[in-house]
Amino acid sequence: MEAGLCCSLWKPWALAWRTQILGREGVASSCCHKSCSSVTPCSRRRKSMCEVLSPGLAVSVLKAIFQEVHVQSLMQLDRHTVYSIITNFMGTREEELKGLGADFTFGFIQVMDGEKDPRNLLVAFQIVHDLITKNYTLGPFVEELFEVTSCYFPIDFTPPPNDPHGIQREDLILSLRAVLASTPQFAEFLLPLLIEKMDSDLQSAKLDSLQTLTACCAIYGQKELQEFLPSLWSSLRREVFQTASEKVEAECLAALHSLSACLSRSVLSSDTEDLLDSFLGSILQDCRHHLCEPDMKLVWPSAKLLQAAAGASLRAYHRVTRSVLPLLLEQYTKHPQSSQRRTILEMLLGFLELQQKWGHVEEDESTLLSLRAPICSVVFSALTDPSVQLQLVGIRALIVLGSLQGFLSPSDLELVVDHLIRLALHEEDSQSSEAAMEAAGSLAPLYPKVFSGRMVPRLEEELQSEREEESSRDHCSLQQRCLQALAAVSIHTSIVRETVPVLLQHLRKVQKGSKARNTQDVVSVCQSLHRVALQCQQDAEGCWYYHQTVVPCLLAMAVQAATQESTHPLLGKALLEEEVLAAMVPVISAATTHLSPELAAQSVSHVVPLFLDGEVSFLPQNSFPCSFQPFEDGECLEAQRRLVVLLMAFVCSLPRNVAIPQQERLLRELLALSCSCNCPFTATTAAKCFAGLVNKHPAGQQLDEILQLAVNRMEPGLAEGPRRTQALTLLLWVTKALVLRYHPLSSRLTDKLLGLLGDVELGPAAADGFSLLMAESPDVLHKDCHADVRIMFRQRFFTDNVPKLVQGFHGAGPDVKANYLKGLSHVLNHLPKPVLVTELPTLLSLLLEALSCSDRVVQLSTLSCLQPLLLEAPQIMSLHVDTLVTKFLSLASSPTMAVRIAALRCAYALTSLPTTVLLPYKARVIRALAKPLDDKKRLVRKEAVAARGEWFLLGSPGR
């Protein structure tokens, strides 16, 4: 068989081949099987790529194949070889092959006809695509070439399991689609086929046909589509009106959009019909009347079809909107119900959004401008409707109208601002209020003069008048909304210059008050200032204005409050509360992180001397009752020392290339304060500030000296004395600073922390410290504040220290074992899950033991760690299913709500394990989960219902 194939089928082109490669002497023996056997399929493919073949040999070889070889009778590998040879010759001998004219196309049709193997079809489809796109002569064989490829449409192929070739159905679909949509010459044959398949009952056939039609429209013109437009529109309309499939509907709309775009591209002459106009006329005729139907059954399908066609081009948009927009406005007036009005307004909004694609509204063409008054009237009426849902659609429409340059008149803009103020401040429903604020934020950059000149003064007036109406029960709510609205519109620099002074003025008024609610008032102002700071960060001018206005003002008010503490303890008391100072931190940090190095250096030259030397000259209203000396000793200075948190917010947010004046002195002062201060808030703040500076400090002798000084202060403090907690806090933050930057001292400090796990007094706090080391810190030591954070620091910490934690656990006494488990669970909880899965076999026994620990934090942390592992490593977890079921069901009755919820979530996640492993436990788990269904906490009952329901379905057919 092999000998016959070699000598009879391959002999003609093999002889020509050997003549070129081996010379005449080699030809003499070319008939023997031994010589012929050297011409393997692989070698033939390689030789077809040879660049030294003499002219005409490629043509001779292909003619021999076309005339002498019945390709479809060959084995798959040999057929693939033929396709590969043709592909190679088309790449290296294109001009020679084109010399064959239509004979080459006809020859390939014969080669491909009847091919069934998907591996070969991918190559064959690519050859056909190249034939067309590289302008080979098709001659009279266009229909034959179409038939030989379209017979595979639509692709119906399911790859066998474990297919080593990796050919997917989608690969064949895309490859065939590229062929069918590669030339307009196929249009007269392809479009009837697509229409036929669109009417198929198979969804896959519908989708493939629609996607192919969309692809064809990119290269077709008016001539190719004209004959088939009525049938195409009929099929598309029927599918959108009747289909229950969102996918089919979406593809129909995409195809209609493409058809409209294709017709829009056609160049019109005086004697040709405007097919776009007639096509859109048919769509309008079939859809427009549905917009007027009382039951509104087909309103949305009709609107979608009209919008798909209108969105294809500006010409199509004008044609459709000229007919539809007046009708929608009329229908809005006719329908009194809010739900119907909402539907109509959403349709109107869809057409308005299409105009955004073309930007400026042209006066001579646009239907919108002629309908400006009724459109604005409809939108404004929606904003005053009692229905919240209608209001929300109206707000969205307002944003779109505002984005259309030249549409809203000055008087319309004033009405827009008035409506937004009313909704933002006085609308009872929070959805409408929040949406109005977001709309104001979207429109403010487009109309900065209107918003800074009209909205900001109104908000300021509301804020001031609200302060006077102290008996109003809506006092806090209105104040909150005013502050939020001021922040929302602070997008443009010119508006920021108006809103920031208003916010700061309100803060000064709060400072002078003495009411209990002032703390929350200050926090609200700080939250608004923080939002403004974030919105200013990308604009250099606005960022610098904000920084030099807000930061000195906040510092001045805080210093004023701190220096008055000894003489007037009630004045400005709110500014010294921990909650307020914590709210000021992100404001100052956000105002600093995006400063240029030059401006940051200018600012730091004032702030650091303020804290070290009491230099207050740069602060506004800098007449204080006493000097500001936060690093000096004395009980009366406790209030001043609390302000170190503001220093931390500033210096720890500076770019790393900004030099900090007197940095060594500052570090020493912070170190001393962190170890000696009795106030936990101040001591922690000083430790964090010290750590933040150490993290960014350049490596060298100065850093080594300051770190050694820190170690010398920490070690005695940790050993004994009343301030062991402060020393531990400093150890944790310095260790974190060094772990992040891979400093060599981090290992020594981590070992010291590991040693403290065996300490009865400090052990639990030291264990919780592992969470601090691994977690993202919100105010210091993160990338946004320019900290030195190396990639994969968590993985490195895990590798270096988890073995020590495990060893320490096994050697620890029973009273401190829980500390090691808590530390381990914190590390694992913050580790990337792919890393954790690889280490799971060695750690799982410890995690299961941690579930038996009585410490609530250990239980909760371990459950949080196990839940994703049940999903990501089911095979490993299956080995311990008995223990897992027992532990989870036990913890579902924990006295701590958070633990009960976490345990029930893990019980739910257990169902991801293999069903055969879980079935023996099904009845037991279902019985046990009946108890939490009656839990007094709603969140626990919710998790119990979900978990029990999933266990009920376990083993069901189709699960």
N, C-alpha and C positions, 0 to 999 in steps of 0.2 A: 504493500500500500504506500509506504513512505517512498520507495524507489520509484513507483509509478508517478506519484505526485511530483517528485523532484524532476524527473526526466521529461514528463509530458507537459505539465502546467507551467513550470517555472523555466523550462529550457530556453524559450525564445529570448526573454529579457536577461536571463542569466548569462547566455552566450555573449550578448552585447556588453554586459557588465565586465565579464572576464577579459574581453578584447581590450577594453579601456584600461583595466587595472593590471592585468598580467601580461599583456602583449600577445602576439600571434602564437608564440610557442605554447602558451598556456591553453590556447583554444583547442589544440589538437586532442587533448585528453579530457575535454570538458563534458563529454557525454557519459563518462564512467561515473558510477554512483559515488565513488570515493571522492572524486574531484567536486562533484556537485554538492556533496554533503557539507563542504566548507561554506556554502552560501546559505547560512542559517537566517531565520527571520531577523534576529538581532543584528547580524552583520549587514543584511540588506538595508535595515533602517539606518545604520551608521554610514554606509556607503552613499545613501541617498542624500546625506548632508555634506558630502565631499565637495569641495570648491574647485577641484582640479579636473572635474569631468569635462570632456570635450564638448563643444557646442553640438546640440542636437541629440545627445545621448539620452537626456531626460525625456525628450519627446518620444524617442524610440522605445524606451522602457515603458512609458505610459501607454503608447499605442499597442505594444505587445500585451500589456495587462488587459486593456480594454477589449482587444480582439481575440486573445487566446485563452484568457483565464475567466472561468465562471466563478467569480469571487464568492458569491453567497453559498457555494458548495464547499468552501474551505472551512477549516476549523476556526474557532474564534480568534486564536492567537495569530493565525495567518491572515485573517481578514483585518485584524488590527494592524498588522504589518503593512498591508496594502494602503490603508488610510494614512499611516504614518509616512510612507514613501510619498504619497501625493502631497501631504502637508509639507514635508521637507522640500520637495521640488517647487511648491508654490512660494515657499520662502526664499529659495536660492535661485530659481530659474523662472521667475515670473514672466519675463518678456517672451521667453521661448514658448511657454505654455499658452500665453495669450495668442501666439501665432497660430495655434490650432483652431482658433475661433470657436464656433459653437460646438465643434466636434469634442472639445475637451468637456464641455458641460454635459453633452449627451453621454459621453463615455462614463463620466462620474455618476450620472443618474443610473446607468446600468449597474455600476459597481455597488451603489448604495441600496438599490431597490430590494426590499425584503429584509433588510437588516433588523435584527431583534435584540441583540445584546446591548445593554445600556452602556457598557464601557466603550463599545464601538460607536454607538450613537452620539455620544458626547463629542467624539472626534469628527464624525461625519457632519454633525450640525455646524461645527466650527468651520469645516471646509466649505459648506454651502454659504455660510455667512461671509467668508472671505471671497468666494466667487462673486457675490453680489457687491460687497462694499469696495472691493478692489477693481471693480469694473471689468471683469471677464465678460466675454461675449456670451449672452444667453440665447440669442437668435430666436428661432421659433419654439424653443423648448422651455419657455417661461412657465406654461401651465404644467408641463411634465415635472419640472423642478419643484413647483409648488406641491403637486400631488405626491411626489416621493417623500416630502417632508411633512406635509399637513396630515398625512394618514396617521401620524402619531398623536394628533391633537384631539382632545386634551390628554395629557400624559396620565396614564393609569399605571403606576409602578409602586410597588411596596418592596423596599430592600429586604433581603433575607436577614434573619438574625445573625449577629456576629459576622457581618459582611466585611471581609478584609479589604475590599476595594473602597469602601466608604462613600459610594455613590448614593446620593439622596434624591428623592423625588423632586425636590426643589431645584437641584442642579439641572436635571433634564428639562424641567419647565422653563427655567430662565434661558437655557441654551436654545431651545426650540423657539421661544418667544423672540429671541434676538434675530432668528432667521426670518420668521414670519413678518416681523415689523421692520425689516431691513430695506424694503423697496416698495414704492408705490405700484410697481408692476403686478404685485400680488393682489392688489385691492379688489379687483373684480371677482377673484376667486375666494379671497379670504373673508370679506365682509359678509357674504351669505352664510359662510360656515360659522362665523361668530354669532350671527343672529340666530341660527339654528341651535347652537349650543347654549345661548342665553335662555332659550325656552326649555332647556333640559330640566329634569327633576333633580339632577345631582348638583348639590351646592358647589362642589369643587369645580365642576364644569362651568358653572355660571361665573365663579370668581376668576377662573383662568381666562375665560372669554372676555370678561370686562377689563381685566388687567392688560390683555393683549390689545384690545381696542384702544385703551388709553395710550399704550406704547406706539401704536400705529399712527395716532393723530399727530404725533410729533413730526412725522415726515410726510403725511398725506396733505393734499391740497383740496381745493374746492371741487376740482374735476373728479377726483377719486370718490368723494363722499356723496356727491349730488344725488345719484340714483338711489342710494340706500338710506338717506336721511329719514324719510318717513318711517321705515321699518325699524331703524335704530331707535328713534325717539319712542315709537310704540312699545318696544321691548323694555327700554329703560323706565318709561313711565309706569308700565305694569309692575315691574319689580319693586319700584319704590312705593307704589300704592299698596301692594299686596304682600310683600315679603315680611317675614318675621325675623329675618336675620339682619343684625346690625352690620355685619361684614359685607353682605351683598348690597345693602343700601349704600354704604360708604363707597363701594367700588362703582356702583351705578352713578352716584353723584360725581365721582372723580372722572368717570368716562364722559359724562355730559359736559363737565367743565372743559375737558380736553377737546371735545367736538366743537364747542363754542369758541375756544381759543384757536383751533385750526381754521375755522371759517373766518375768524377775525383777522387772521394773517393774510388772507387772500387780497390781492390788489384788484380793485374794481376798475372796470373800464365802462365807457358810456353804453356799450351794447351788451353788457353781461348783467345777469340777474344778481341782485344782492342776496346771496344764499343765507348769510347771517340774519338778515332782516326777516326773511321768510321763515327760517328755522325758529328764531325767537318768537315770531308771530304764532307759530304752531304751539309752542310751549305756553305762551300767554293764553291762547285760546283754550287749551286743555286744563290750565291750572288756575287762571284768574278767578273763575266763577266759584271755585272751592273756597276762596277767601271770604266769600259773602254768605256761605251756608250757615243757617242758624245753629245747627248742631256742631259745627266746626270740626267735623270728623276727619276730613282730609286737609285741614288747614296746614298742619306742620309738614306733611309730605309735599304739598304743593309749594310751600314757602322754601323748602330745601331745594327743590328742583329749580325754582326761579333764581335762588341765590347762587346755586352752582353754575347756572348759565351766565348770570350777570357778572360773576366774579372773574370771568375769563379775560375781559378787556374793558377798557373805558367805553368803547363804542357799545358793547353789549350792556354794560351797566346803565348807560343813558337810555338805551332802548327799553330795558325792563323797568327801570325805576320811573320812567315817564308814565308808564301805565299802572304800576303797582302802588307807588307811594301815595298818590291821592286816594286810592281805594282804601288803603290801610288806615289813613287818617280819618276817612269817612266812617269806616267800621268801628274805630275806637270811640267815636262820638255816639254811634248808634247803640253800642253795647254798654249798659250801665253797670254790669257786674264786674267787680274787681278782678275775678279770676279770668274772665274773658278779655278784659282790657290788658291784663298782664301778658296773655298769649299774643295779642296783637302787637303790643309794644315790644315784645321779644323779637317778633318777626321784623318789625320796623328797625330795631336795633341791629339785626343781622345785615340789613341793607346799608345802614349807616356805617357799620364796620367795614364793609367792602370799599367804601369811598376812601378810607384811610390808606388803601394800597396806592392811590394815585396822588395823595397829598393835597395840595392847594385846590380849593373849589373854584373851577373856572366859571366866570359869570355868564359867558355867552352860551354855555352848553349844559350846565348843571341844572337838573330838576330840583336839587336840594335848595338852591338859593331862592328859587321862585316859591318854594314851600317853607321858607325859613320860619315865618310867623306861625303857621299851624303846627309845624313840628315842635317848635319851642313851647307852644301852648300845651300840646299833648304831654311833653316831658315834664313841664312844670306842674301840670295837673296831677301827674303820677306822684310827684314828690309830696303833694299835700293830701294824697289819698290815705284813708285810715289803714289800708292793707299794707302790712310790712313788706310782703313779697313784691307788691307792685312798686313800693318805694325803692326797693333794692334794684329792680330793673330800671327804674327811672334814674337812679344814681349812676348806673352803668352807662345809660344813654347819655347822661350829662357829660361824662368823661369823654365819650366818643365825639360828641358835638364840640366840646372844647378843644379836642385835638385836631379838628378840621380847621386849618388855617383860613381865616377870613370869613368863617361862617357866622359866629356870634358877634352881634353888634355891641357897642359899649353899654347900652342899656340892658341888653341881654346878660352881659357879664356881671353887671351889678345885681341883677336878679339871681343869677347863679350863686354868687357869693352869699346873698341873703338867705337863699334856700339852704345852702350848706351850713351856714351858722345856725339856723333854726334846727336843722336835723341833728347837727353835732351836739348842740347844747341842750335842746329841750325835748327831743323825741324820746319817749319813754322806752321804746325798744332799743336794746343795746346794739343789735345788728345794724339797724339803720344809722345809729349814731357813729358806730365804728366805720361803716361804709362811707359815710359822709366825710369823715376825717381823712380816710384814704383817698377819696376823690379830691379833696382839697389839696392833699399832698401831690397828686398827679397833675393837677391843673396849675398849681402855684408856679412851677418853673416856666410855664408857658405864658403866664400873665403876671409877672412879679409886681408890676406897678399896681395892678388892680388889687391884688391880695395884700400887699404891704400897705396900700393906701386906704383900703376899705375893710378888709377882714381883721387885720391885726388891731386897729383902733377899736373895733367893735368888741373883739375878745378882751382887750384890755379894760374896756368900759364895763363889760360883764363881770370881769374878775374883781374890779374895784367895788362895783355896786353890790356884788355878792358878799363882799367882806362886811359891808355895812348892815346887811340884812341878817344879823346874827341869829335871829330866832327862826329863820326858815329851816324846815326839816330837810330840805333838799340842798342844804349848805355844802356838805362834803361832795355830793355827786356833781353839782354844778361846777364847783371849783376844780374837781378832777378833770371834768370834760374840757373846761377852759384851758387848763394846762396841757392836756393831751392835744387839743386842737392847735395851740400855739406851736407845739413841737412838730405836729404833722405838716404844717405849711412851711416850716423852716428848711426849705430845700435850696432855694436860691440865695446867694450871698446878700443881695439887697434886702431880702426878707429877714434873713438872720440878723442883720443889723437893727431891725425893728423889733424882733421877738425876744432876742436875748436880753436887752435892757428891761423889758416888761417882766420876764421871768426873774431876773435878779432883783428888781424892785419889789416884787411880791415876796421874795425870800427875805429881804431886809425887813419888811413889815412883820413877817412871821417871827423873825429874830427878836423883835421888840415886844412881842406878845408874851403872855404868861399862861396860856391855856393848855390843858392837858393834851388837846388834839394837835398842838403845834408840831409835835414829833412827826405825825403822819403827814401834816402839811408840808414840812420840809422834805420828807422822803419823796412826796409826789413831785415837788419842784425839781428835785435832783433827778428823778426818773425822766422828766421831760428834758432837762438839760443834757442828760446822757444821750437821749435819742437825737437831739440836735447835733451833739458832738459827732455821733456816728455818721450823720448825714453830711457833715462838713468835711469829713476826712479826705475825700477825693479832690477837693478844691483847695488849692494852696492858699489862695487869698482868704477864703472863708475860714479855713482851719486856723490861720494865724490870727485873724480878727477874733475868732472865738477864744483861742487860747489866751491871748493877752487881755481879753475882757473878762472872761469867766474865772480863770485860775487865780489871778490876784484878788478878785472880789471874794471868792470862796475862802481863800486864805485869810483875808482881812476880817471877814465876819467870824471865822472860827477863832482867830487870835483875839478879837475883841471879846468874844464870849469867854474864852479861857482866862484872859487877864482880868475880867470882871468877876470871876468866880469868887474871889476872896472878899470883894467889897459889895457886889450886888449879885448874890447867888442865883436869883430867879431870872435875871435878864439874860436872854440868849441861852437858857438852860438846854433847850431842845437841840441846839447845835453840838452839844457835847455828848449826846446820847450815842451809844454804840451803833444803834440802828441807823442814825443819821450819818455818822461818820462813815459807816460802811457804804451808805448810798452815795456819798461824795467821792469815794474812791474810783468807781468806774467813770465818773464825769471827768476827773482830772486825768485819769489814765487815757481815756479816749481822746482827750484834747491834746495829748502829748505824743502819742505813738507815731503819728503821721507828720510830725514837724520835720522840716529839713534840718540837717546837722547844724547849719549856721544859726537858724532861729532857735533851735533847741539849746545851743551853747549860750545864746544871749539870755534865754530864760533861766537856765540853770545857774548862771552867774548871779541871779537875784535870789532864787529860792533857797539854795544851800546856805548862803550867809544868813538868811532869815532864821534858820533853825540853829546854826552854830554860833552866830554872833548877835542875834537879835536885831539884825539890820532890817528895819521895817519901812524904809523910805520909799520903796517902790510900790507899797500897798496903797490903795485908795483909802481915804479917811483914816490916816495912820496915827491918830491921836489916841493912845491907849493908856489906861490908868496905871499900868506898871510895865516893866520891861518883859520881853518874851524870851525865856531861857529854859526851853524844854529839857535840856540835858543837864541842868544843874540839880543839886540835891535839895530836898525840902518837901515836906508834906503839902505845903500850899501850892506847889507847882504841879500837883498831880493832874489837874485839868489841862495844863499846857503839854504835859508829856503825852496825853492821849492824842494830840495832834500829829504825832510822829506818823500816824497812819496816812496822813495827807502827804507827808514827805515821801513815804513809801510809794504811794500812788504815782508821784511825779518821777522820782529818780529811777524807779524800777521799770518805767515805761520809755525811757530815753533810748534812742538808737545806740548800739554798742560803740560806734566811732565818735561819740560825744564825750569829751573829757569832763569829769566832774571835779570842780575845784575842792581842794582840801579833802580829797577822798579818803586818805589814810586816817586823818583825824575823825572824819565822819564814821568810818568803819569802827574805830575804837570806841566812839561814843555809843554807837548802836549796840556793840557787843556788851559794853558795861551795862547799858539800860536793860538789855534782854535778860541779863543774869541777876540784876539787883532789884528790879521793880516788883513791887508786891501786887500790882494790878495785872491780872492775867491778860486782859485785852492789850495793854500797852506792851507788856513783855513779849507777847506773841507777835505784835506788829513790828517791834524792833528786830526780832529774830528773822521775820520774813524780809524786812528791808535789808538786813545784813546779808541774808542768803541771796537776795536778788542782785546785790552789788557784787558779791563774790562770784556768782555764776558768770557775770560778764567781764570780770577783772582779767586783764591780760596775764598770761602765765609768766612766771618769773619769781625773782627773789621777794619782791614786795608781797605777792600773793602768798608765797610760802610762809612768810613771817606772820601775816595776819591770820592765816589758818592755824599756825602753831599756837599763836596767842589764844585763838578760840578754843583749841583743844585743851590748853592749859587752864582755861576758865571753866570748861565743861566738866572735865574729869573730877575735880574736887566737888563740884556741885552735884554731880550724879552720885558720888560716893555717900555723902551724908549731908545733913543740914535741912533747913526749912524751905529751901528753894530747889528741891530736886525736880519738881515739875517744870519750872522755868528752864532748868538745864536740859531736860529731856526735849522740851519744845525747840530749843536752840539746836540740839543735836539733830533732830528730825529735819529741820529746814536746811541746815548746812549740808547734811547728807544728801538731801534731795538736790540741792544746787550743784553738788559735785557729781552725783550719779548722772545727772542730765548731760554733763559735759565730759564724762569719762575721765574725771580727774583721779590720779592714783590714790589719793587719800580717801576716796570714797569707800574702798574696800575695808580700810581700818575702821572707819566710822560705822559702816554697816555691821562689822563684827561686834563692835561695842553695843550696837542696838540689839543684835541677836543675843548677846550676853544678858541684856536687861530683861529678856523674856522670862528668865528664871527668877526675877526679882518679884517678891510677893506684892510689894507696894506699887512699883512702876510697871510691872509686867503687862497688865491689861492695856495701859495707855501706850506702851511700846508696841504691843501687837496691833493696836489700831493705827499706829504710825506707819505700818507697811502700806496701808491704804493711801496715806498721804504721799508716800514715796512713789507709788505707781499711778495715782490718779492725776487728772489734769487740774491744775490750780487755777481758780477763776481770776485772781488779781495779780499774781506775780509768777515768774518762772514758767511762762508759756510763750509760744512763738510769736503771738500777736504783740507782745511787749518786748520783742527782740531778744528774748533769752537764748542762751546757747543750749539748744536741745538737739542732741544727736539722734540719728535714726536708730530704731531698734534698741533703744536703751532698756526697754522693758524685757525684751528677750535676753539681753545680756545680764540684767539683774536676776532674772529667773535662773539662768544657767549657773551663775556664780553662787547664789544664795539658797535656792530651794534644797539642794542636798544638805546644807548646813541646818536648815529648818527641820528636815526629816530626822537627821541625826540627833538634833537637840530634843526633838519630841520623844524619841525612843529612850533617851537618857535622862529625861526630866522626871521630877517627882509628880505624884498625882495632883497636887494642888496647883501646879503651873502648866500642866500639859495643855490645858485649854488655850493658853497664850500662844503656844506654837501652832495649834490648829487654826486659831484666828488669824495669825500672821500669814500662814500658808494660804488660807482661803482668800485673804485680801489680794495676795500676789496673783493667784490663779484667776481671780475674778476680773482683773484688769489685763490679763495676758491675751493676745490675739488668739482666737479660737483654733485656727489651724495649727498653731504651735502647741496649744494645750492638748489637742487630740493626739499628737505624736507622743506626748509624755504620759498619756492617760493610763496605760497599763501599770506603770510603776507608782502612780499617785492615787489610783482609785480606792485602794484599801484605806488610805488615810482620809480621803474625803468621806467615805462611808462611816468611818469612826467619828469624824467631826459631826455627823448628824446626831450622834448620841450625846454630844456635849450639851451641857445645860445652859451654856451661854447663848442668849438670844441672837447676838450679833454673829456668832459663829454659825448657828443654824441658818440664819437668813442668807449670809454670804455663801455658804456651801450650797444651799438650794439654788441660788441664783447662778452658781457656777455649773451645777449639774444639769439644769434645764436645757441649755443649748447643746450640751454634750449628748443628751438622749437623742437629739435630732441628727447630730453630726457624726456620732460614733455608735450607731445602734448595735453593731456586732459585738463590740467590746462590752457595752453596757448589758447586753443580753446575758453575759456570763454571771452577772450579779443580780439578776432580776428578783430573786426571792428576797434578798436583803433590801433592795430598793423599794419593793412594794411594801414591805413591813415598815420601813422607816417613813415613807411618805404618808402612809395611812395613820401612823402614830402622830406625826407632826401636824396632820390635818386637824387635830384636836388640841393644838397648842393654845395656851392662854393668850399668846400674842397674835393679834390679827394679821400682821404682816407675814408672820411665819405660816399661819394657816393658809393664806392666799398663795404664798410661794410653794407650799407643799402640794396644794391642789393643782397648781399649774404644772408641777412636775408629774403628778399623777396623770394629767392630760397628756403630757409629752411622752409618757411611757407607752402610749398607744402607737408610737412610731416604731417601736421594736417589732421584730417579726411576729406575726400573729400566732404561729405555732408555739412560740415561747410564752405568750401571754394568756392563751386560752385556759390553762389550768387555774389561773388566778381570777378569771372574769367574775365568777359568782361572788367570790370573797370581796373583791374591790367594789362591786356594785352595792353589796350590803353595807360596807363600811362608809361609802360615800353618801348614803341616805341621811346620816346624822348631820353633816354640814349643810344639808338642804334647809335645815331649820335654824341655822346660825342667826344670831341677832344682828349681824352686820350684813348689809345688802351686798357689798363687794365680795364677801366670802360666799354667800349664796350663789352669786353669779358664776364664780369660778367652779363651784360644786356642780351646778347644772351642766356647764360645758364639759367638765371631766366625766361625769357620770353618763352623759349622753354619748360621749365618744366610746366609753367602755361598753355601753349597750350595743353599739353598732359593730363592735369587734367581731370579726368572723362572718359578718353578713355578706351576702353575694354582692359583688360589684364594689366592695369597699376598697 
